[in-house]
């Protein structure tokens, strides 16, 4: 998992169907949203339910809900090896 929160892009890149049959078309609707491809993990831990719903409305990230998203964010943050990264999201920091 490394520092990835969700691997949707990797799944698309390694999918046997996509490798053999898909025709890349560069549709701008499918391009990553600005700031989404490398989010600030510590900041993501502060997302309220409302902020999560606004940010990810209409995306596949609604399936795991905020709880699953934050679980993956915490794992990815831990995998960065940054010893005190979690302190950046604490309310008093």
MARVEXVO-440198 format. One record per atom (N, C-alpha, C, O): y, z, x; residue number from 1; residue in three letters; atom name. Coordinates in steps of 0.001 Angstrom, whole numbers. Example, Ala and Ser with C-alpha at 12.3 -4.5 7.8 and 13.67 -1.06 7.14 Angstrom:
2
- -5690 7800 13190 1 Ala N;
- -4500 7800 12300 1 Ala CA;
- -3300 7800 13200 1 Ala C;
- -3319 8465 14236 1 Ala O;
- -2250 7080 12850 2 Ser N;
- -1060 7140 13670 2 Ser CA;
- 30 7870 12900 2 Ser C;
- 1138 8039 13409 2 Ser O;
***
This chain:
93
- -1188 0 829 1 Unk N;
- 0 0 0 1 Unk CA;
- 1253 0 874 1 Unk C;
- 2259 -619 527 1 Unk O;
- 1187 694 2004 2 Unk N;
- 2354 696 2892 2 Unk CA;
- 3587 1205 2188 2 Unk C;
- 3545 2232 1511 2 Unk O;
- 4694 487 2344 3 Unk N;
- 5935 904 1694 3 Unk CA;
- 6237 49 457 3 Unk C;
- 7379 -11 0 3 Unk O;
- 5210 -608 -74 4 Unk N;
- 5359 -1383 -1299 4 Unk CA;
- 5198 -457 -2498 4 Unk C;
- 4391 472 -2478 4 Unk O;
- 5969 -722 -3530 5 Unk N;
- 5862 70 -4748 5 Unk CA;
- 4864 -589 -5702 5 Unk C;
- 4001 82 -6269 5 Unk O;
- 4985 -1879 -5872 6 Unk N;
- 4018 -2666 -6637 6 Unk CA;
- 3788 -3961 -5904 6 Unk C;
- 4693 -4465 -5237 6 Unk O;
- 2606 -4508 -6013 7 Unk N;
- 2239 -5685 -5237 7 Unk CA;
- 2168 -6968 -6026 7 Unk C;
- 1379 -7851 -5691 7 Unk O;
- 2962 -7095 -7053 8 Unk N;
- 2894 -8296 -7890 8 Unk CA;
- 3055 -9570 -7064 8 Unk C;
- 2332 -10541 -7287 8 Unk O;
- 3974 -9581 -6131 9 Unk N;
- 4190 -10779 -5326 9 Unk CA;
- 2986 -11080 -4453 9 Unk C;
- 2588 -12238 -4326 9 Unk O;
- 2403 -10058 -3853 10 Unk N;
- 1225 -10265 -3016 10 Unk CA;
- 84 -10815 -3862 10 Unk C;
- -616 -11735 -3440 10 Unk O;
- -106 -10259 -5046 11 Unk N;
- -1170 -10747 -5933 11 Unk CA;
- -998 -12232 -6201 11 Unk C;
- -1973 -12984 -6186 11 Unk O;
- 219 -12654 -6441 12 Unk N;
- 475 -14066 -6700 12 Unk CA;
- 199 -14922 -5462 12 Unk C;
- -281 -16049 -5579 12 Unk O;
- 500 -14391 -4290 13 Unk N;
- 312 -15149 -3059 13 Unk CA;
- -1157 -15295 -2668 13 Unk C;
- -1523 -16313 -2081 13 Unk O;
- -1993 -14338 -2963 14 Unk N;
- -3392 -14380 -2534 14 Unk CA;
- -4352 -14776 -3648 14 Unk C;
- -5550 -14911 -3400 14 Unk O;
- -3866 -14963 -4847 15 Unk N;
- -4709 -15332 -5980 15 Unk CA;
- -5394 -16668 -5695 15 Unk C;
- -4716 -17659 -5421 15 Unk O;
- -6738 -16711 -5755 16 Unk N;
- -7443 -17970 -5493 16 Unk CA;
- -6985 -19117 -6403 16 Unk C;
- -6889 -20263 -5962 16 Unk O;
- -6707 -18808 -7655 17 Unk N;
- -6239 -19850 -8569 17 Unk CA;
- -4917 -20431 -8070 17 Unk C;
- -4745 -21649 -8013 17 Unk O;
- -3993 -19550 -7711 18 Unk N;
- -2691 -20025 -7233 18 Unk CA;
- -2815 -20806 -5929 18 Unk C;
- -2109 -21794 -5728 18 Unk O;
- -3709 -20368 -5042 19 Unk N;
- -3870 -21054 -3759 19 Unk CA;
- -4431 -22466 -3936 19 Unk C;
- -4068 -23373 -3188 19 Unk O;
- -5303 -22655 -4908 20 Unk N;
- -5968 -23950 -5076 20 Unk CA;
- -5273 -24884 -6059 20 Unk C;
- -5224 -26094 -5837 20 Unk O;
- -4738 -24335 -7139 21 Unk N;
- -4317 -25210 -8227 21 Unk CA;
- -2834 -25131 -8606 21 Unk C;
- -2286 -26097 -9135 21 Unk O;
- -2198 -24030 -8352 22 Unk N;
- -810 -23870 -8811 22 Unk CA;
- 135 -24801 -8056 22 Unk C;
- -43 -25073 -6869 22 Unk O;
- 1119 -25270 -8764 23 Unk N;
- 2136 -26129 -8161 23 Unk CA;
- 3426 -25322 -8080 23 Unk C;
- 3999 -24966 -9111 23 Unk O;
- 3897 -25025 -6849 24 Unk N;
- 5145 -24258 -6738 24 Unk CA;
- 6309 -25061 -7320 24 Unk C;
- 6435 -26262 -7080 24 Unk O;
- 7138 -24390 -8073 25 Unk N;
- 8252 -25105 -8692 25 Unk CA;
- 9594 -24450 -8418 25 Unk C;
- 10621 -25024 -8781 25 Unk O;
- 9640 -23291 -7803 26 Unk N;
- 10911 -22674 -7431 26 Unk CA;
- 11811 -22324 -8600 26 Unk C;
- 13034 -22385 -8472 26 Unk O;
- 11246 -21966 -9717 27 Unk N;
- 12026 -21615 -10901 27 Unk CA;
- 12884 -20388 -10600 27 Unk C;
- 12351 -19336 -10250 27 Unk O;
- 14211 -20512 -10732 28 Unk N;
- 15095 -19371 -10449 28 Unk CA;
- 14825 -18161 -11343 28 Unk C;
- 15142 -17035 -10959 28 Unk O;
- 14251 -18369 -12519 29 Unk N;
- 13913 -17258 -13409 29 Unk CA;
- 12856 -16346 -12794 29 Unk C;
- 12747 -15177 -13162 29 Unk O;
- 12079 -16886 -11856 30 Unk N;
- 11002 -16119 -11239 30 Unk CA;
- 11395 -15529 -9884 30 Unk C;
- 10587 -14862 -9238 30 Unk O;
- 12607 -15769 -9465 31 Unk N;
- 13086 -15235 -8177 31 Unk CA;
- 13301 -13725 -8295 31 Unk C;
- 13609 -13227 -9377 31 Unk O;
- 13141 -12992 -7183 32 Unk N;
- 13391 -11546 -7229 32 Unk CA;
- 14833 -11249 -7624 32 Unk C;
- 15758 -11972 -7254 32 Unk O;
- 15001 -10186 -8370 33 Unk N;
- 16344 -9748 -8720 33 Unk CA;
- 16992 -9141 -7492 33 Unk C;
- 16308 -8547 -6657 33 Unk O;
- 18300 -9282 -7373 34 Unk N;
- 18985 -8676 -6220 34 Unk CA;
- 18715 -7172 -6151 34 Unk C;
- 18821 -6462 -7151 34 Unk O;
- 18368 -6706 -4960 35 Unk N;
- 18128 -5282 -4744 35 Unk CA;
- 16758 -4803 -5164 35 Unk C;
- 16436 -3633 -4962 35 Unk O;
- 15940 -5666 -5742 36 Unk N;
- 14627 -5240 -6220 36 Unk CA;
- 13528 -5431 -5186 36 Unk C;
- 12516 -4733 -5229 36 Unk O;
- 13709 -6363 -4261 37 Unk N;
- 12613 -6640 -3345 37 Unk CA;
- 12449 -5562 -2273 37 Unk C;
- 11353 -5400 -1735 37 Unk O;
- 13489 -4839 -1959 38 Unk N;
- 13397 -3741 -995 38 Unk CA;
- 14262 -2570 -1481 38 Unk C;
- 15325 -2303 -921 38 Unk O;
- 13799 -1877 -2524 39 Unk N;
- 14624 -794 -3080 39 Unk CA;
- 14728 396 -2132 39 Unk C;
- 13852 622 -1298 39 Unk O;
- 15805 1145 -2275 40 Unk N;
- 15957 2407 -1547 40 Unk CA;
- 15048 3411 -2246 40 Unk C;
- 15367 3909 -3326 40 Unk O;
- 13921 3698 -1620 41 Unk N;
- 12883 4497 -2263 41 Unk CA;
- 13374 5884 -2663 41 Unk C;
- 13059 6355 -3756 41 Unk O;
- 14135 6539 -1803 42 Unk N;
- 14629 7882 -2136 42 Unk CA;
- 15529 7833 -3369 42 Unk C;
- 15479 8733 -4208 42 Unk O;
- 16341 6802 -3483 43 Unk N;
- 17217 6669 -4657 43 Unk CA;
- 16421 6384 -5922 43 Unk C;
- 16785 6842 -7005 43 Unk O;
- 15340 5632 -5789 44 Unk N;
- 14526 5308 -6954 44 Unk CA;
- 13938 6561 -7590 44 Unk C;
- 13705 6588 -8798 44 Unk O;
- 13695 7593 -6795 45 Unk N;
- 13137 8830 -7341 45 Unk CA;
- 14085 9521 -8314 45 Unk C;
- 13663 10392 -9075 45 Unk O;
- 15354 9146 -8297 46 Unk N;
- 16352 9736 -9198 46 Unk CA;
- 16432 9040 -10550 46 Unk C;
- 17177 9487 -11423 46 Unk O;
- 15689 7963 -10743 47 Unk N;
- 15788 7211 -11995 47 Unk CA;
- 15414 8069 -13201 47 Unk C;
- 14317 8624 -13271 47 Unk O;
- 16324 8164 -14125 48 Unk N;
- 16021 8832 -15394 48 Unk CA;
- 15194 7871 -16243 48 Unk C;
- 15046 6698 -15899 48 Unk O;
- 14669 8362 -17328 49 Unk N;
- 13905 7499 -18229 49 Unk CA;
- 14783 6374 -18753 49 Unk C;
- 14357 5220 -18803 49 Unk O;
- 16006 6708 -19141 50 Unk N;
- 16930 5686 -19653 50 Unk CA;
- 17247 4644 -18587 50 Unk C;
- 17230 3445 -18866 50 Unk O;
- 17536 5092 -17371 51 Unk N;
- 17864 4165 -16284 51 Unk CA;
- 16670 3274 -15957 51 Unk C;
- 16831 2079 -15710 51 Unk O;
- 15473 3860 -15955 52 Unk N;
- 14265 3067 -15710 52 Unk CA;
- 14118 1990 -16776 52 Unk C;
- 13879 825 -16458 52 Unk O;
- 14262 2380 -18043 53 Unk N;
- 14100 1419 -19137 53 Unk CA;
- 15134 300 -19076 53 Unk C;
- 14813 -853 -19362 53 Unk O;
- 16355 623 -18709 54 Unk N;
- 17385 -412 -18563 54 Unk CA;
- 17074 -1336 -17391 54 Unk C;
- 17188 -2556 -17504 54 Unk O;
- 16689 -754 -16283 55 Unk N;
- 16455 -1515 -15063 55 Unk CA;
- 15262 -2460 -15187 55 Unk C;
- 15297 -3576 -14670 55 Unk O;
- 14206 -2017 -15870 56 Unk N;
- 12970 -2784 -15893 56 Unk CA;
- 12608 -3347 -17270 56 Unk C;
- 11469 -3753 -17502 56 Unk O;
- 13577 -3369 -18170 57 Unk N;
- 13335 -3948 -19504 57 Unk CA;
- 12862 -5400 -19349 57 Unk C;
- 13459 -6194 -18622 57 Unk O;
- 11779 -5716 -20051 58 Unk N;
- 11280 -7082 -20029 58 Unk CA;
- 10534 -7470 -18767 58 Unk C;
- 10314 -8657 -18525 58 Unk O;
- 10141 -6500 -17959 59 Unk N;
- 9410 -6800 -16726 59 Unk CA;
- 8013 -6179 -16785 59 Unk C;
- 7755 -5306 -17614 59 Unk O;
- 7117 -6625 -15912 60 Unk N;
- 5778 -6034 -15870 60 Unk CA;
- 5781 -4550 -15479 60 Unk C;
- 4784 -3862 -15698 60 Unk O;
- 6869 -4051 -14913 61 Unk N;
- 6913 -2647 -14514 61 Unk CA;
- 7018 -1693 -15699 61 Unk C;
- 6960 -476 -15520 61 Unk O;
- 7170 -2222 -16886 62 Unk N;
- 7130 -1352 -18065 62 Unk CA;
- 5703 -906 -18368 62 Unk C;
- 5496 125 -19008 62 Unk O;
- 4722 -1677 -17913 63 Unk N;
- 3319 -1317 -18165 63 Unk CA;
- 2951 26 -17546 63 Unk C;
- 2379 862 -18246 63 Unk O;
- 3249 279 -16261 64 Unk N;
- 2890 1585 -15691 64 Unk CA;
- 3860 2695 -16091 64 Unk C;
- 3641 3867 -15786 64 Unk O;
- 4922 2311 -16771 65 Unk N;
- 5962 3260 -17198 65 Unk CA;
- 6628 3932 -16004 65 Unk C;
- 6262 3704 -14851 65 Unk O;
- 7599 4753 -16309 66 Unk N;
- 8364 5431 -15265 66 Unk CA;
- 7464 6325 -14420 66 Unk C;
- 7613 6391 -13199 66 Unk O;
- 6548 7000 -15061 67 Unk N;
- 5672 7927 -14340 67 Unk CA;
- 4851 7213 -13258 67 Unk C;
- 4779 7680 -12121 67 Unk O;
- 4242 6095 -13613 68 Unk N;
- 3464 5329 -12643 68 Unk CA;
- 4337 4731 -11556 68 Unk C;
- 3952 4680 -10388 68 Unk O;
- 5524 4276 -11956 69 Unk N;
- 6466 3722 -10986 69 Unk CA;
- 6871 4789 -9973 69 Unk C;
- 6834 4546 -8766 69 Unk O;
- 7256 5971 -10460 70 Unk N;
- 7685 7036 -9555 70 Unk CA;
- 6545 7533 -8674 70 Unk C;
- 6770 7915 -7526 70 Unk O;
- 5322 7529 -9205 71 Unk N;
- 4160 7890 -8385 71 Unk CA;
- 4059 6941 -7192 71 Unk C;
- 3896 7379 -6053 71 Unk O;
- 4156 5639 -7462 72 Unk N;
- 4061 4653 -6390 72 Unk CA;
- 5243 4742 -5436 72 Unk C;
- 5080 4559 -4229 72 Unk O;
- 6431 5021 -5963 73 Unk N;
- 7606 5194 -5102 73 Unk CA;
- 7379 6366 -4152 73 Unk C;
- 7667 6258 -2960 73 Unk O;
- 6869 7478 -4661 74 Unk N;
- 6619 8657 -3821 74 Unk CA;
- 5577 8347 -2740 74 Unk C;
- 5732 8771 -1595 74 Unk O;
- 4530 7619 -3092 75 Unk N;
- 3507 7246 -2109 75 Unk CA;
- 4108 6333 -1052 75 Unk C;
- 3895 6539 143 75 Unk O;
- 4858 5326 -1486 76 Unk N;
- 5480 4393 -549 76 Unk CA;
- 6452 5124 373 76 Unk C;
- 6506 4841 1570 76 Unk O;
- 7214 6056 -177 77 Unk N;
- 8153 6826 633 77 Unk CA;
- 7404 7651 1677 77 Unk C;
- 7824 7728 2831 77 Unk O;
- 6309 8257 1275 78 Unk N;
- 5489 9010 2220 78 Unk CA;
- 4904 8119 3306 78 Unk C;
- 4758 8545 4452 78 Unk O;
- 4569 6890 2950 79 Unk N;
- 3984 5964 3913 79 Unk CA;
- 4981 5419 4924 79 Unk C;
- 4583 4828 5929 79 Unk O;
- 6261 5607 4673 80 Unk N;
- 7252 5107 5630 80 Unk CA;
- 7230 5903 6922 80 Unk C;
- 7673 5420 7964 80 Unk O;
- 6709 7133 6854 81 Unk N;
- 6670 7971 8050 81 Unk CA;
- 7994 8654 8350 81 Unk C;
- 8120 9368 9345 81 Unk O;
- 8974 8437 7495 82 Unk N;
- 10265 9090 7680 82 Unk CA;
- 10099 10553 7272 82 Unk C;
- 9950 10862 6090 82 Unk O;
- 10126 11420 8229 83 Unk N;
- 9717 12809 8034 83 Unk CA;
- 10464 13553 6933 83 Unk C;
- 9855 14306 6174 83 Unk O;
- 11771 13350 6841 84 Unk N;
- 12562 14101 5861 84 Unk CA;
- 13196 13186 4810 84 Unk C;
- 14232 13526 4238 84 Unk O;
- 12593 12055 4559 85 Unk N;
- 13140 11096 3592 85 Unk CA;
- 13291 11714 2215 85 Unk C;
- 14249 11423 1499 85 Unk O;
- 12349 12567 1845 86 Unk N;
- 12396 13160 501 86 Unk CA;
- 13651 13992 291 86 Unk C;
- 14070 14177 -851 86 Unk O;
- 14263 14497 1350 87 Unk N;
- 15465 15317 1199 87 Unk CA;
- 16634 14518 627 87 Unk C;
- 17543 15094 30 87 Unk O;
- 16617 13198 803 88 Unk N;
- 17721 12369 309 88 Unk CA;
- 17771 12338 -1212 88 Unk C;
- 18823 12033 -1773 88 Unk O;
- 16690 12636 -1889 89 Unk N;
- 16721 12577 -3352 89 Unk CA;
- 16883 13942 -3987 89 Unk C;
- 17061 14029 -5202 89 Unk O;
- 16828 14999 -3216 90 Unk N;
- 17013 16324 -3800 90 Unk CA;
- 18439 16469 -4313 90 Unk C;
- 19363 15953 -3683 90 Unk O;
- 18648 17143 -5420 91 Unk N;
- 19975 17236 -6043 91 Unk CA;
- 21048 17836 -5139 91 Unk C;
- 22221 17487 -5274 91 Unk O;
- 20685 18713 -4236 92 Unk N;
- 21706 19362 -3413 92 Unk CA;
- 22042 18573 -2156 92 Unk C;
- 22870 19019 -1363 92 Unk O;
- 21428 17424 -1954 93 Unk N;
- 21691 16626 -749 93 Unk CA;
- 22737 15571 -1016 93 Unk C;
- 23086 14806 -117 93 Unk O;
***
